[in-house]
Amino acid sequence: MKPIKIAEGVWDVGVTDWNIRDFHGYSTYSGSTYNAFLIIDEKIALIDTVKAHFVDQLLEHIAQIVDPKKIDLVISNHTEMDHTGGLPRVMHRIGENKPLYCSKMGRKNLVRHFSQPWNYHEVASGNELSLGRRNLSFLETRMLHWPDSMFTLLKEDQILFSSDAFGQHLASPAQFDDQADPGALWLQAKKYFANILLPYAPKILKLIEDVEAMGLAPSMICPDHGILWRKDPMAIVNAYRDWALQKPVKRAIVVYDTMWHSTEAMAEAVTAGLAAEGVPAQPIHIRSSHRSDIITEAMDAGAMVFGSPTLNNQMFPTVADVLTYMKGLRPKNKIAAAFGSYGWSGEAVKLVHQELAAMGCEMVGTDVRLPYVPDAEGRKACFDLGRSVGQALKARLENA
């Protein structure tokens, strides 16, 4: 990735990470980018940096435009190490005493990370900084998704540097939304929201409301990961609003793992029961999927049915993994049920039920718990569970 001119005097000098495949337990099979932005004005500003082991590429990209020592100030929108790991090398290169702008919490985090006596300048929402012909404005976005997070707006160009909001873990030859494959772009944008920002949905709705009240209409949105939005920047903002509302749709997922295919057979019968009620349903075998892809599918599904065999008096470990991961992301407005097979004890179904209920799911139907291999009567019970879930989902949507 070479530096890309995105507007007059504004460059993306970040790097592409083609090979990353895991980000905190989130599968990044399409790679990612760490975007950083250089603004050339009477003062030269750098917005964000990159992971530590990519900092040489960052400095090389900057050097193709301007001597890094001529950078007058650095802005840290977010202190997570994929955006600040390169900061010590950058500050050393440009001059340790150059101003470093960040939020109040950003300063606390940077001191904890690096213990450096840098020339910190704390900013808050509404503060502005003149670069000469153009001005920057700051907007704190606390807990989207860290306490230090903030946006920086290049006012005259209406370019919004949005840190970890509106991004995607997507490495691509394309730089902008109008150059990218729309299917891949929107899938990765949705996956990013589902796995990183879903717990903060109420804050996102409030932020969008506040931004609209300010009359902000960005000409471009530049996140720190993935593709930049220039064709229709409000499209991703509107998508965030829709995703944050978590309105259920007439669709279900049947998530399961299996030891000797008994729970798998039950999952297929549950799926068939949902389909019989006209509810599109997708069976998802956990060991053939990734937890981050499962939560992406779950985000707008109106119903979730989980199946687990019993192992050592517990639910199957992979099922526990997905439920624990999902609980932390706090999905809302779900109908749910549980099923599973067992040999001689059968605690898994009860434990799965408890986890789904603890997430705030509306538990419907009668959970199905079958010994060994499901017979015709057992498969019918699973089919009927699927129908019950489908009927409950349709009734909820009709009454919404």
DRENKOLSE-685268 format. One line per 5 residues: number of its first residue (from 1); their letters; for each residue x negated, y, z negated of C-alpha. Coordinates in steps of 0.1 Angstrom, whole numbers, plus 5000, padded with zeros to 4 digits. Layout:
NUM> A> X,Y,Z; ...
END
This chain:
1> MKPIK> 5000,5000,5000; 4985,5033,5011; 4997,5067,4997; 5030,5076,5013; 5041,5112,5019
6> IAEGV> 5077,5113,5007; 5082,5151,5009; 5061,5181,5016; 5034,5181,4990; 5048,5150,4973
11> WDVGV> 5032,5115,4975; 5038,5080,4962; 5003,5069,4952; 5014,5037,4934; 5005,5001,4941
16> TDWNI> 5022,4969,4953; 5019,4938,4932; 5027,4911,4957; 5019,4882,4934; 5037,4888,4901
21> RDFHG> 5062,4861,4895; 5072,4867,4859; 5080,4899,4840; 5089,4893,4803; 5107,4861,4812
26> YSTYS> 5124,4877,4842; 5116,4859,4875; 5100,4883,4900; 5098,4860,4930; 5099,4891,4953
31> GSTYN> 5069,4907,4936; 5071,4944,4924; 5055,4978,4927; 5042,5003,4902; 5051,5036,4917
36> AFLII> 5032,5068,4907; 5037,5102,4922; 5014,5131,4930; 5028,5166,4935; 5005,5191,4952
41> DEKIA> 5012,5227,4942; 4993,5256,4926; 4990,5230,4898; 4986,5193,4908; 5007,5169,4888
46> LIDTV> 5006,5131,4885; 5038,5114,4873; 5031,5080,4857; 5003,5056,4863; 5001,5018,4869
51> KAHFV> 4991,4985,4852; 4955,4986,4839; 4941,4962,4865; 4955,4982,4894; 4941,5016,4883
56> DQLLE> 4912,5014,4909; 4938,5013,4937; 4957,5042,4921; 4926,5063,4919; 4916,5054,4955
61> HIAQI> 4951,5064,4967; 4948,5097,4949; 4914,5103,4963; 4927,5100,4999; 4948,5131,4992
66> VDPKK> 4928,5151,4966; 4898,5147,4943; 4913,5131,4911; 4894,5157,4891; 4916,5184,4906
71> IDLVI> 4947,5170,4889; 4959,5196,4864; 4983,5176,4843; 4999,5141,4839; 5035,5133,4831
76> SNHTE> 5044,5100,4814; 5081,5093,4819; 5079,5060,4801; 5051,5044,4780; 5055,5007,4788
81> MDHTG> 5022,4993,4798; 5031,4986,4834; 5032,5024,4838; 5006,5035,4813; 4980,5007,4813
86> GLPRV> 4959,5028,4837; 4963,5060,4817; 4930,5058,4798; 4910,5055,4830; 4930,5082,4847
91> MHRIG> 4925,5106,4818; 4888,5099,4816; 4885,5105,4854; 4905,5137,4855; 4893,5151,4822
96> ENKPL> 4903,5140,4787; 4917,5174,4777; 4941,5179,4807; 4977,5183,4795; 4997,5151,4791
101> YCSKM> 5035,5157,4791; 5058,5132,4775; 5088,5129,4752; 5084,5130,4714; 5088,5093,4712
106> GRKNL> 5065,5089,4742; 5037,5106,4723; 5042,5083,4693; 5041,5053,4716; 5010,5065,4735
111> VRHFS> 4991,5071,4702; 5000,5036,4690; 4990,5021,4723; 4957,5039,4729; 4947,5059,4698
116> QPWNY> 4933,5087,4720; 4934,5123,4709; 4947,5135,4743; 4962,5170,4748; 4998,5160,4743
121> HEVAS> 5027,5183,4752; 5061,5171,4740; 5091,5179,4761; 5128,5175,4756; 5159,5177,4778
126> GNELS> 5162,5210,4795; 5125,5220,4792; 5109,5231,4824; 5073,5233,4837; 5061,5255,4865
131> LGRRN> 5037,5241,4890; 5036,5274,4909; 5060,5275,4938; 5080,5246,4923; 5093,5237,4889
136> LSFLE> 5098,5204,4870; 5127,5198,4847; 5129,5171,4821; 5158,5149,4809; 5154,5125,4780
141> TRMLH> 5171,5091,4787; 5165,5075,4753; 5170,5037,4753; 5172,5035,4791; 5154,5013,4784
146> WPDSM> 5129,5024,4757; 5133,5052,4731; 5107,5073,4749; 5122,5071,4784; 5129,5103,4804
151> FTLLK> 5135,5116,4839; 5115,5143,4857; 5133,5164,4884; 5114,5184,4910; 5140,5211,4911
156> EDQIL> 5135,5229,4944; 5134,5196,4963; 5160,5178,4941; 5137,5148,4939; 5144,5127,4907
161> FSSDA> 5116,5107,4893; 5137,5082,4873; 5111,5059,4857; 5127,5024,4851; 5162,5034,4861
166> FGQHL> 5175,5026,4896; 5145,5004,4904; 5140,4969,4916; 5112,4943,4913; 5107,4942,4950
171> ASPAQ> 5074,4942,4970; 5081,4951,5006; 5065,4967,5036; 5094,4992,5035; 5091,5023,5013
176> FDDQA> 5127,5037,5015; 5162,5023,5013; 5169,5030,5050; 5139,5009,5060; 5145,4979,5037
181> DPGAL> 5166,4948,5042; 5199,4958,5024; 5206,4923,5012; 5173,4919,4995; 5173,4955,4982
186> WLQAK> 5208,4954,4966; 5203,4919,4952; 5171,4930,4934; 5187,4962,4922; 5215,4942,4907
191> KYFAN> 5192,4917,4892; 5171,4946,4877; 5202,4961,4861; 5215,4928,4848; 5182,4918,4832
196> ILLPY> 5169,4951,4819; 5196,4977,4816; 5228,4957,4809; 5225,4961,4771; 5225,4999,4775
201> APKIL> 5256,5001,4797; 5275,5026,4774; 5245,5049,4774; 5243,5046,4812; 5279,5057,4816
206> KLIED> 5273,5087,4793; 5241,5096,4812; 5259,5096,4845; 5287,5117,4830; 5262,5142,4817
211> VEAMG> 5243,5143,4850; 5275,5149,4870; 5284,5177,4845; 5250,5193,4853; 5258,5193,4890
216> LAPSM> 5227,5173,4898; 5228,5159,4933; 5194,5144,4940; 5181,5144,4976; 5159,5114,4967
221> ICPDH> 5156,5091,4937; 5121,5077,4930; 5120,5048,4905; 5088,5034,4891; 5095,5000,4906
226> GILWR> 5105,4991,4942; 5121,5010,4970; 5128,5048,4969; 5164,5059,4976; 5166,5087,5002
231> KDPMA> 5194,5078,5027; 5222,5079,5001; 5207,5083,4966; 5241,5085,4949; 5249,5049,4962
236> IVNAY> 5226,5034,4935; 5240,5059,4909; 5276,5047,4918; 5265,5011,4916; 5251,5017,4881
241> RDWAL> 5284,5031,4871; 5303,5001,4885; 5279,4976,4869; 5279,4995,4836; 5317,4993,4834
246> QKPVK> 5314,4955,4835; 5348,4951,4851; 5355,4913,4855; 5363,4900,4889; 5380,4868,4900
251> RAIVV> 5350,4846,4900; 5335,4821,4876; 5302,4804,4869; 5298,4769,4855; 5264,4768,4838
256> YDTMW> 5251,4734,4826; 5222,4711,4822; 5223,4673,4822; 5203,4643,4811; 5219,4613,4829
261> HSTEA> 5243,4632,4852; 5273,4629,4828; 5274,4666,4820; 5268,4673,4857; 5299,4652,4867
266> MAEAV> 5319,4672,4841; 5306,4705,4856; 5318,4694,4890; 5352,4686,4877; 5355,4720,4858
271> TAGLA> 5344,4737,4891; 5371,4719,4910; 5397,4729,4884; 5388,4765,4888; 5390,4763,4926
276> AEGVP> 5424,4747,4923; 5435,4779,4906; 5421,4800,4935; 5391,4812,4914; 5358,4810,4933
281> AQPIH> 5334,4791,4911; 5297,4783,4913; 5281,4755,4894; 5246,4764,4882; 5222,4737,4871
286> IRSSH> 5199,4754,4847; 5167,4736,4855; 5173,4743,4892; 5177,4780,4884; 5161,4808,4864
291> RSDII> 5177,4825,4834; 5173,4859,4851; 5192,4847,4881; 5219,4832,4860; 5225,4865,4842
296> TEAMD> 5226,4882,4875; 5254,4858,4886; 5271,4862,4853; 5271,4900,4853; 5304,4905,4873
301> AGAMV> 5319,4870,4869; 5351,4871,4849; 5346,4837,4834; 5317,4816,4822; 5319,4779,4813
306> FGSPT> 5289,4763,4797; 5281,4726,4795; 5255,4708,4775; 5246,4673,4765; 5236,4667,4729
311> LNNQM> 5200,4661,4721; 5188,4655,4686; 5220,4668,4672; 5216,4701,4690; 5225,4716,4724
316> FPTVA> 5201,4709,4751; 5170,4732,4748; 5175,4748,4783; 5211,4757,4775; 5200,4773,4742
321> DVLTY> 5174,4792,4761; 5199,4807,4785; 5224,4815,4758; 5198,4832,4737; 5186,4853,4766
326> MKGLR> 5222,4861,4776; 5232,4871,4741; 5204,4897,4740; 5217,4913,4772; 5252,4917,4756
331> PKNKI> 5275,4910,4786; 5311,4922,4780; 5347,4912,4791; 5341,4875,4796; 5364,4846,4793
336> AAAFG> 5346,4814,4783; 5348,4777,4774; 5324,4749,4766; 5321,4712,4775; 5295,4684,4773
341> SYGWS> 5287,4648,4770; 5270,4629,4741; 5259,4595,4730; 5267,4591,4693; 5269,4625,4676
346> GEAVK> 5280,4653,4700; 5273,4686,4682; 5263,4705,4714; 5298,4715,4725; 5306,4731,4691
351> LVHQE> 5273,4749,4691; 5277,4762,4726; 5313,4774,4717; 5299,4793,4687; 5272,4810,4707
356> LAAMG> 5297,4821,4734; 5321,4834,4707; 5293,4852,4690; 5287,4871,4723; 5323,4884,4721
361> CEMVG> 5336,4861,4748; 5374,4852,4747; 5374,4815,4743; 5402,4798,4762; 5414,4763,4769
366> TDVRL> 5404,4732,4749; 5367,4724,4749; 5359,4690,4764; 5335,4666,4746; 5331,4632,4761
371> PYVPD> 5310,4602,4751; 5285,4587,4776; 5298,4586,4812; 5331,4604,4818; 5358,4582,4830
376> AEGRK> 5388,4592,4852; 5407,4605,4821; 5376,4625,4810; 5371,4640,4844; 5408,4650,4845
381> ACFDL> 5403,4668,4811; 5374,4687,4826; 5395,4696,4857; 5423,4708,4834; 5398,4729,4814
386> GRSVG> 5387,4746,4847; 5424,4752,4855; 5430,4767,4820; 5400,4790,4824; 5412,4800,4859
391> QALKA> 5447,4807,4847; 5435,4828,4818; 5412,4848,4840; 5440,4855,4865; 5463,4866,4837
396> RLENA> 5437,4890,4824; 5431,4906,4858; 5468,4909,4864; 5473,4927,4831; 5443,4949,4834
END
